[in-house]
Amino acid sequence: MDLTFTEMKNLIKSQKQPDKQFYLDLLDEDKQREYEDTRVRAVMTLLKADYINPLKIKIKNDRDEAEAIKAEQDFSAENYQKIIAINAHIRELKEQIEGYKGFFTEPYFARMDVYDDQEGYNSYYIGKRGDVNLEIVDWRAPLARKYYQKSQINFSINEYFYKLILRRALRTANGKLVDFKNEYLSLRDYLTKEEIAGRDEEIIFDPFLKEILKTRKEQSEISDIIETIQEKQYDIITKPERDNFILQGCAGSGKTMIMLHRLSYLMYNNEKLRPRDVLVITPSDSFNDFIDELATILELEKVKTKTIDEYFIQLLQNAGIDIADKIDHNAKLPIKYLEYVYSEKFLSDVEGRLSKMYDGIVGMFVSEECTSVIDNVAAGCREQDEIFTHVKNASLRVRRAVLGEIKEKPEGGLYYTKPFRELMNAVTAVEEFLRVDLKSEKIKNYSYFYNRILTFYRSAHVIYRSSGKIVDAALTDLATLKDLVGREITDLKRYKIFKNGAEVETYADRIARRGELLKEIAKTEERIREIGDRFGGVCELFETLKGNANFVAIGKCETTLELSRMLYKDIVKKAKKKFGIGKGMFKSDAYLLCLVLSLLGKQLEPHFGLVFIDEGQDISSNEYKLLKMINKEAAFNVYGDLAQNVTGFRGLQSWDEIGIRDVYYLNQNYRNTNQIVEYVAERLGLNMQPIGFDGLPVTAIGIRGVSGFFKDKKGLKAVIVSEAVAERLCRKSYNVLSETGRISKSKINFMTVYESKGLEFTSVAVADEGMTLNEKYIAYTRALKELAVIELKD
């Protein structure tokens, strides 16, 4: 460029000192085109000077250093390690250069000129990535928000009050200006009416929208919508982080895009929000692969996307139940069975089963005839604990006789070699359950109750089964100690000396200490017997409780995991048997096990602070309840379209079912051509509005016409069918999505309606025989540019 480095820096500075000529030039299209072209080229030059060239120099220096090392006569192992480190550094530098690729492709896409009383006149350029040195504002920054909110002319940010002068949409590509259009320009405060001559006051919303959408219809890659975000979409993208809401949008309204751009926006504006804090639930693995490239653009690579079934499987794995390899993913289960396990009735049945068990067991504890018994048992436990305090404080040899020695576990931690302490821990647990838990309000929550009853059963069972043996063993060990001490005293008394003319014992002090020890042993024996005498109450109570079959069944489980397995067998396996389903694990089992575990009070991991759900209409209300149980503190954002629910046994009929109050609606279709939108709206009776992009009419073809329809077509291609006709229409040349799991950019992709959810293709042929209205709606609207309906008559 003819400009110096300093001149280029001054050119791209946002702050301006406008004079009358500056404002007149804003009205001159040729001068503005020249200015914008010069500015883009200046940014490209500075980009190379400030970032690329220094990195290239470092790469050259690294390579020179590596060559010098290789040229040394004595090439040592140390030199080899140096070269490995240098090559690793070169790769890092190349990755940094690659990171600036987006700036070269499209440095920015919008300009906003604003005036405020504190900073004066500033001209800001907005890009998909921000950079201070290049004077580019990130699209997620607070100021850029005002570019998308087209209706706002005067606004405030952080106590700064701005007046909009110019809002301009820019098209740049490969570091050059392609075109620009003013969306808004107001110079009435700076020029006379005659000078303006009617050339300002222009409001054109999204002047390049149709052009950009048209270009994308033949791309093989999914693209971001940063340049074309509409005001309604932006309002949803920028809602407060902790808001719970549902976005109900028609096909092509940008629901998935809004979800991903919102996540990008939130993570940009909250540095404390980490990828591991976010759960993104998507409809399929193929959909996740489809959006991978977009995730890179939006800097969401570290955010993990999962299907809801994958999330449930992960929860179980982390809880110690690994069923991933046991699930038969191809099994076709009876619809009636699936309708039942995903229904409110199933949840009610599980809760009813837990409630019935709860009422039966708690009833034994709280009945009038048991109250006094329980109080006496609890009092006895407390007395035992108080007596045990003296035992714990006894001298070392007495403690060892009763409790054993302290040992270190191989896996870490300490333990006593004798079981008396475990026995007394059981006493404490029984007393706490009877005296504290049963009287707590928490016990009315049966998830809390089942957790506590397991502890009580284990503890009471230890007392019932082992207390007598443990007490006898302790007394035996104390008797052995007593004999040993007695022999020690006898041995010590043999040693005597003459002192002051009289024979005295040599070790009188040791003999005296052992005499005290004998007294302590006797006292401890008395205390151990007192503890042993008080176990009768617990044993009698436990014997009575064992008369309740549910109490015994729960107790045998020992852990929450085992209890969940018992309930799973009791409830789910009975249901499977009723519907004629044999042995085996299915995807629904992961959800069912997680549901039972959560109802039992098990905190499943991982849980998240933000939960984003795409295609939210395909998830049952029970699964939403489960997600909320697991992610108790999370904010939920749900994106979907009730008209696209094709899993009636599992999905939603109304958003009211999931208990989120705020619902936002979008009915403009940005994906499909006018002809496709009008075809779908008319044929299926839907409220869906096109944005005015024309294409070819929807055509009808026969089976033999499929290949001809796709001939010479660019972009992604797909044949979408109902399961009923899938086998009939599948061809060897197709990329069968159910087999490969990935979208092909070169072959015709073949899939069912459900597999196509969330995806989009340049051209689509739909065999709609056997499809419901919702399935047809989904299948037709996968086509960006051309749609053909296959008639199966031939």
LINZISUL-V575341 format. One record per residue. N is the residue number from 0. RES is the residue in one letter. SS is DSSP state (2 for helix, 1 for strand, 0 for the rest). NEAR is the number of other C-alpha atoms within 8 Angstrom. D_LAST is the distance of its C-alpha to the last C-alpha in whole Angstrom. Layout:
BEGIN
N/RES/SS/NEAR/D_LAST
N/RES/SS/NEAR/D_LAST
END
This chain:
BEGIN
0/M/0/5/65
1/D/0/3/69
2/L/0/6/69
3/T/0/7/71
4/F/2/7/70
5/T/2/6/73
6/E/2/8/71
7/M/2/13/68
8/K/2/9/69
9/N/2/7/70
10/L/2/8/67
11/I/2/11/65
12/K/0/9/67
13/S/0/8/66
14/Q/1/9/69
15/K/1/9/70
16/Q/0/5/73
17/P/0/8/72
18/D/0/6/74
19/K/2/8/73
20/Q/2/7/72
21/F/2/8/69
22/Y/2/12/68
23/L/2/11/68
24/D/2/10/66
25/L/2/9/63
26/L/0/10/63
27/D/0/8/62
28/E/2/8/59
29/D/2/6/60
30/K/2/9/63
31/Q/2/11/60
32/R/2/10/58
33/E/2/8/60
34/Y/2/8/62
35/E/2/9/58
36/D/2/10/58
37/T/2/8/61
38/R/2/11/61
39/V/2/12/57
40/R/2/11/59
41/A/2/12/62
42/V/2/12/60
43/M/2/10/58
44/T/2/8/62
45/L/2/13/63
46/L/2/10/60
47/K/2/9/61
48/A/2/9/65
49/D/2/8/65
50/Y/2/10/62
51/I/2/10/61
52/N/2/9/64
53/P/2/9/66
54/L/2/11/63
55/K/2/9/63
56/I/2/8/67
57/K/2/9/67
58/I/2/10/64
59/K/2/8/66
60/N/2/8/69
61/D/2/11/68
62/R/2/9/66
63/D/2/8/70
64/E/2/8/71
65/A/2/10/69
66/E/2/8/70
67/A/2/8/74
68/I/2/10/73
69/K/2/8/71
70/A/2/6/74
71/E/0/7/77
72/Q/0/4/79
73/D/0/4/79
74/F/0/9/75
75/S/0/6/75
76/A/2/6/73
77/E/2/6/74
78/N/2/10/73
79/Y/2/9/70
80/Q/2/8/69
81/K/2/8/70
82/I/2/10/67
83/I/2/8/65
84/A/2/8/66
85/I/2/11/66
86/N/2/9/62
87/A/2/8/61
88/H/2/8/63
89/I/2/10/61
90/R/2/8/58
91/E/2/8/59
92/L/2/12/60
93/K/2/9/57
94/E/2/8/55
95/Q/2/8/57
96/I/2/11/56
97/E/2/7/53
98/G/2/7/53
99/Y/0/8/54
100/K/2/8/51
101/G/2/8/50
102/F/2/10/53
103/F/2/11/52
104/T/2/10/49
105/E/0/12/49
106/P/0/14/53
107/Y/0/12/53
108/F/0/14/50
109/A/1/12/53
110/R/1/13/57
111/M/1/14/59
112/D/1/12/62
113/V/1/12/64
114/Y/1/12/68
115/D/1/11/70
116/D/0/6/74
117/Q/0/5/74
118/E/0/8/72
119/G/1/9/72
120/Y/1/12/69
121/N/1/11/67
122/S/1/12/63
123/Y/1/11/61
124/Y/1/12/58
125/I/1/15/55
126/G/1/14/53
127/K/0/10/50
128/R/0/9/53
129/G/0/11/57
130/D/1/9/60
131/V/0/7/63
132/N/0/5/65
133/L/0/9/62
134/E/0/12/62
135/I/1/15/59
136/V/1/15/58
137/D/1/12/55
138/W/0/12/53
139/R/0/10/54
140/A/0/10/57
141/P/2/7/59
142/L/2/8/59
143/A/2/12/56
144/R/2/11/55
145/K/2/9/56
146/Y/2/10/54
147/Y/2/10/51
148/Q/0/10/53
149/K/0/9/53
150/S/0/4/55
151/Q/0/7/58
152/I/0/7/60
153/N/1/8/63
154/F/1/8/63
155/S/1/8/65
156/I/1/9/65
157/N/0/4/68
158/E/0/5/70
159/Y/1/8/69
160/F/1/10/69
161/Y/1/11/66
162/K/1/10/66
163/L/1/12/62
164/I/1/12/63
165/L/1/13/60
166/R/1/14/56
167/R/1/12/54
168/A/1/14/51
169/L/1/13/51
170/R/1/9/48
171/T/1/14/49
172/A/1/10/48
173/N/0/7/49
174/G/0/13/53
175/K/1/9/53
176/L/1/12/52
177/V/1/8/49
178/D/1/8/50
179/F/1/10/52
180/K/1/8/52
181/N/1/12/54
182/E/1/14/53
183/Y/1/13/56
184/L/1/12/60
185/S/0/11/63
186/L/0/10/66
187/R/0/8/68
188/D/0/5/71
189/Y/0/7/72
190/L/0/11/71
191/T/0/7/72
192/K/2/8/70
193/E/2/5/71
194/E/2/7/70
195/I/2/13/67
196/A/0/6/66
197/G/0/6/63
198/R/0/7/61
199/D/0/10/61
200/E/0/8/59
201/E/0/10/56
202/I/0/8/53
203/I/0/8/50
204/F/0/6/48
205/D/0/9/46
206/P/0/9/46
207/F/0/8/44
208/L/2/8/41
209/K/2/10/38
210/E/2/7/39
211/I/2/9/39
212/L/2/10/36
213/K/2/9/34
214/T/2/8/36
215/R/2/8/35
216/K/0/11/31
217/E/0/11/30
218/Q/0/11/33
219/S/0/7/32
220/E/0/5/35
221/I/0/9/35
222/S/0/6/38
223/D/0/8/41
224/I/0/7/42
225/I/2/8/45
226/E/2/5/46
227/T/2/9/43
228/I/0/9/44
229/Q/0/8/45
230/E/2/9/48
231/K/2/6/46
232/Q/2/9/45
233/Y/2/13/48
234/D/2/9/50
235/I/2/9/48
236/I/2/12/48
237/T/0/9/52
238/K/0/7/52
239/P/0/5/55
240/E/0/6/55
241/R/0/6/55
242/D/0/9/53
243/N/0/10/51
244/F/1/12/48
245/I/1/13/44
246/L/1/13/42
247/Q/1/12/39
248/G/1/13/37
249/C/0/11/34
250/A/0/10/31
251/G/0/11/32
252/S/0/12/36
253/G/0/11/37
254/K/2/12/38
255/T/2/9/38
256/M/2/9/40
257/I/2/12/42
258/M/2/12/43
259/L/2/10/43
260/H/2/11/45
261/R/2/11/47
262/L/2/9/48
263/S/2/12/49
264/Y/2/11/51
265/L/2/11/53
266/M/2/10/54
267/Y/2/9/55
268/N/2/8/58
269/N/0/7/59
270/E/0/7/60
271/K/0/4/61
272/L/0/8/57
273/R/0/8/56
274/P/2/9/52
275/R/2/8/53
276/D/2/9/54
277/V/1/13/50
278/L/1/13/47
279/V/1/12/44
280/I/1/12/41
281/T/0/14/38
282/P/0/11/34
283/S/0/9/33
284/D/2/10/35
285/S/2/10/32
286/F/2/12/33
287/N/2/11/37
288/D/2/9/36
289/F/2/11/34
290/I/0/9/37
291/D/2/9/40
292/E/2/9/40
293/L/2/10/41
294/A/2/11/43
295/T/2/9/45
296/I/2/8/46
297/L/0/10/47
298/E/0/7/49
299/L/0/10/47
300/E/0/8/47
301/K/0/5/49
302/V/0/10/48
303/K/0/10/46
304/T/1/9/42
305/K/1/14/41
306/T/0/11/38
307/I/2/9/40
308/D/2/11/40
309/E/2/8/41
310/Y/2/9/44
311/F/2/11/45
312/I/2/13/45
313/Q/2/8/47
314/L/2/12/49
315/L/2/15/50
316/Q/2/10/50
317/N/2/10/53
318/A/0/8/54
319/G/0/6/55
320/I/0/7/51
321/D/0/8/49
322/I/0/11/46
323/A/2/6/43
324/D/2/5/43
325/K/2/7/43
326/I/1/10/39
327/D/0/9/36
328/H/0/6/34
329/N/0/4/31
330/A/0/6/32
331/K/0/4/30
332/L/0/7/32
333/P/0/7/32
334/I/2/7/32
335/K/2/8/35
336/Y/2/11/37
337/L/2/12/36
338/E/2/11/36
339/Y/2/10/40
340/V/2/10/41
341/Y/0/13/40
342/S/0/13/41
343/E/2/8/45
344/K/2/8/46
345/F/2/10/45
346/L/2/11/48
347/S/2/8/50
348/D/2/8/50
349/V/2/10/51
350/E/2/9/54
351/G/2/8/55
352/R/2/8/55
353/L/2/9/57
354/S/2/9/59
355/K/2/8/60
356/M/2/10/61
357/Y/2/11/63
358/D/2/8/65
359/G/2/10/66
360/I/2/11/67
361/V/2/8/69
362/G/2/8/70
363/M/2/9/73
364/F/2/10/74
365/V/2/8/75
366/S/0/8/76
367/E/2/6/80
368/E/2/6/81
369/C/2/10/79
370/T/2/10/81
371/S/2/8/84
372/V/2/9/83
373/I/2/11/81
374/D/2/10/83
375/N/2/9/86
376/V/2/11/83
377/A/2/13/83
378/A/2/9/86
379/G/2/11/87
380/C/2/13/84
381/R/2/10/86
382/E/2/8/90
383/Q/2/12/88
384/D/2/11/87
385/E/2/8/90
386/I/2/10/92
387/F/2/11/90
388/T/2/8/91
389/H/2/8/94
390/V/2/10/92
391/K/2/7/90
392/N/0/7/94
393/A/0/9/96
394/S/0/6/97
395/L/2/6/95
396/R/2/6/96
397/V/2/13/96
398/R/2/13/92
399/R/2/9/91
400/A/2/11/92
401/V/2/12/90
402/L/2/12/87
403/G/0/10/87
404/E/0/8/87
405/I/1/8/84
406/K/1/8/82
407/E/1/8/79
408/K/0/8/76
409/P/0/4/74
410/E/0/4/71
411/G/0/6/73
412/G/0/6/76
413/L/1/8/79
414/Y/1/8/79
415/Y/1/11/82
416/T/0/9/83
417/K/0/9/84
418/P/0/9/82
419/F/2/11/84
420/R/2/9/83
421/E/2/7/79
422/L/2/13/81
423/M/2/10/82
424/N/2/9/79
425/A/2/13/78
426/V/2/14/80
427/T/2/11/80
428/A/2/11/76
429/V/2/13/77
430/E/2/14/80
431/E/2/10/77
432/F/2/11/75
433/L/2/12/77
434/R/2/10/79
435/V/0/9/77
436/D/2/11/73
437/L/2/9/73
438/K/2/8/75
439/S/0/8/73
440/E/2/6/70
441/K/2/8/68
442/I/2/11/68
443/K/2/8/66
444/N/0/8/63
445/Y/2/11/62
446/S/2/10/60
447/Y/2/12/64
448/F/2/12/65
449/Y/2/11/63
450/N/2/11/64
451/R/2/10/68
452/I/2/9/67
453/L/2/14/66
454/T/2/10/69
455/F/2/11/72
456/Y/2/10/70
457/R/2/11/71
458/S/2/14/74
459/A/2/14/75
460/H/2/9/74
461/V/2/11/76
462/I/2/14/79
463/Y/2/10/78
464/R/2/7/78
465/S/2/8/80
466/S/2/12/83
467/G/2/8/86
468/K/2/7/85
469/I/2/11/85
470/V/2/12/88
471/D/2/8/90
472/A/2/8/89
473/A/2/12/90
474/L/2/11/94
475/T/2/8/94
476/D/2/10/93
477/L/2/13/96
478/A/2/8/98
479/T/2/8/98
480/L/2/10/99
481/K/2/10/102
482/D/2/8/103
483/L/2/8/102
484/V/2/11/104
485/G/2/9/107
486/R/2/8/107
487/E/2/8/107
488/I/2/11/110
489/T/2/8/112
490/D/2/8/112
491/L/2/11/113
492/K/2/12/116
493/R/0/7/117
494/Y/0/9/118
495/K/1/10/121
496/I/1/8/124
497/F/1/8/127
498/K/1/7/128
499/N/0/4/131
500/G/0/5/132
501/A/1/6/130
502/E/1/8/127
503/V/1/8/123
504/E/1/10/120
505/T/0/9/118
506/Y/0/10/115
507/A/2/8/116
508/D/2/6/113
509/R/2/8/110
510/I/2/11/112
511/A/2/8/112
512/R/2/8/108
513/R/2/10/107
514/G/2/9/109
515/E/2/8/107
516/L/2/9/104
517/L/2/11/105
518/K/2/8/105
519/E/2/10/102
520/I/2/11/100
521/A/2/8/102
522/K/2/8/101
523/T/2/10/97
524/E/2/10/97
525/E/2/8/98
526/R/2/11/95
527/I/2/11/93
528/R/2/9/94
529/E/2/9/94
530/I/2/11/90
531/G/2/10/89
532/D/2/7/91
533/R/0/10/88
534/F/2/11/85
535/G/2/7/86
536/G/2/10/84
537/V/2/11/81
538/C/2/11/81
539/E/2/8/81
540/L/2/10/79
541/F/2/11/76
542/E/2/8/77
543/T/2/7/76
544/L/2/9/73
545/K/0/9/71
546/G/0/7/71
547/N/0/9/68
548/A/2/7/65
549/N/2/9/63
550/F/2/11/66
551/V/2/10/66
552/A/2/8/63
553/I/2/10/63
554/G/2/11/66
555/K/2/6/64
556/C/2/12/62
557/E/0/12/64
558/T/0/7/62
559/T/2/12/59
560/L/2/8/57
561/E/2/9/58
562/L/2/11/58
563/S/2/12/54
564/R/2/9/53
565/M/2/9/55
566/L/2/10/53
567/Y/2/12/50
568/K/2/9/50
569/D/2/8/52
570/I/2/9/49
571/V/2/10/46
572/K/2/9/46
573/K/2/9/47
574/A/2/9/44
575/K/2/11/42
576/K/2/9/43
577/K/2/7/42
578/F/0/9/39
579/G/0/6/39
580/I/0/8/38
581/G/0/6/40
582/K/0/4/42
583/G/0/7/41
584/M/1/9/41
585/F/0/10/38
586/K/2/10/38
587/S/2/8/39
588/D/2/8/42
589/A/2/13/44
590/Y/2/12/43
591/L/2/11/45
592/L/2/12/48
593/C/2/13/49
594/L/2/9/49
595/V/2/12/51
596/L/2/13/53
597/S/2/14/54
598/L/2/9/55
599/L/0/13/57
600/G/0/10/59
601/K/0/8/57
602/Q/0/6/57
603/L/0/13/54
604/E/0/8/54
605/P/0/6/53
606/H/0/7/53
607/F/0/12/53
608/G/0/10/54
609/L/1/12/51
610/V/1/13/48
611/F/1/13/45
612/I/1/12/41
613/D/1/14/38
614/E/0/14/35
615/G/2/10/38
616/Q/2/14/36
617/D/2/11/34
618/I/0/11/38
619/S/0/12/39
620/S/2/12/43
621/N/2/10/44
622/E/2/10/43
623/Y/2/10/45
624/K/2/9/48
625/L/2/11/48
626/L/2/8/48
627/K/2/9/51
628/M/2/8/53
629/I/2/11/52
630/N/0/10/53
631/K/0/6/56
632/E/0/6/57
633/A/0/10/54
634/A/1/11/52
635/F/1/11/49
636/N/1/13/46
637/V/1/12/43
638/Y/1/16/40
639/G/1/14/37
640/D/0/13/34
641/L/2/11/34
642/A/2/6/31
643/Q/2/11/29
644/N/0/14/31
645/V/0/9/28
646/T/0/7/30
647/G/0/8/32
648/F/0/11/34
649/R/0/12/35
650/G/0/13/35
651/L/0/14/37
652/Q/0/8/37
653/S/0/6/40
654/W/2/11/42
655/D/2/7/45
656/E/2/8/44
657/I/2/8/46
658/G/0/6/49
659/I/0/10/49
660/R/0/7/50
661/D/0/7/49
662/V/1/9/46
663/Y/1/8/45
664/Y/1/7/42
665/L/1/9/40
666/N/0/10/37
667/Q/1/11/37
668/N/1/15/33
669/Y/0/10/35
670/R/0/12/31
671/N/0/15/29
672/T/0/14/29
673/N/2/12/29
674/Q/2/12/26
675/I/2/15/25
676/V/2/14/28
677/E/2/9/27
678/Y/2/9/24
679/V/2/13/24
680/A/2/11/28
681/E/2/8/26
682/R/2/6/23
683/L/2/8/25
684/G/0/7/28
685/L/0/7/30
686/N/0/6/34
687/M/0/10/33
688/Q/1/8/34
689/P/1/13/33
690/I/0/9/36
691/G/0/7/35
692/F/0/10/33
693/D/0/7/31
694/G/0/9/27
695/L/0/7/24
696/P/0/8/22
697/V/0/11/19
698/T/1/7/16
699/A/1/8/12
700/I/1/11/10
701/G/1/11/6
702/I/2/10/7
703/R/2/8/8
704/G/2/8/10
705/V/2/11/12
706/S/2/7/15
707/G/2/7/15
708/F/2/7/16
709/F/2/9/19
710/K/0/6/20
711/D/0/4/24
712/K/0/6/24
713/K/0/7/27
714/G/0/12/28
715/L/0/14/26
716/K/1/13/22
717/A/1/12/20
718/V/1/12/17
719/I/1/14/18
720/V/1/14/16
721/S/0/13/17
722/E/2/7/19
723/A/2/6/17
724/V/2/11/14
725/A/2/11/16
726/E/2/7/16
727/R/2/5/12
728/L/2/7/12
729/C/0/9/15
730/R/0/5/16
731/K/0/4/20
732/S/0/6/20
733/Y/0/10/20
734/N/1/11/23
735/V/1/10/23
736/L/2/13/25
737/S/2/7/26
738/E/2/5/27
739/T/2/7/29
740/G/0/8/30
741/R/0/8/31
742/I/0/10/29
743/S/0/9/28
744/K/0/8/29
745/S/0/5/27
746/K/0/9/24
747/I/1/12/21
748/N/1/13/22
749/F/1/13/20
750/M/1/14/21
751/T/1/11/21
752/V/2/12/22
753/Y/2/7/26
754/E/2/9/26
755/S/2/13/25
756/K/0/10/28
757/G/0/8/31
758/L/0/8/29
759/E/0/9/28
760/F/1/13/26
761/T/1/15/26
762/S/1/15/22
763/V/1/15/19
764/A/1/12/16
765/V/1/13/15
766/A/1/13/13
767/D/0/10/15
768/E/0/9/13
769/G/0/7/16
770/M/0/9/19
771/T/0/6/22
772/L/2/7/23
773/N/2/11/25
774/E/2/13/23
775/K/2/10/21
776/Y/2/12/24
777/I/2/13/25
778/A/2/12/21
779/Y/2/12/21
780/T/0/15/25
781/R/0/11/25
782/A/1/16/24
783/L/1/13/27
784/K/1/12/26
785/E/1/14/22
786/L/1/14/19
787/A/1/12/16
788/V/1/12/13
789/I/1/13/10
790/E/1/11/8
791/L/0/8/6
792/K/0/4/4
793/D/0/6/0
END
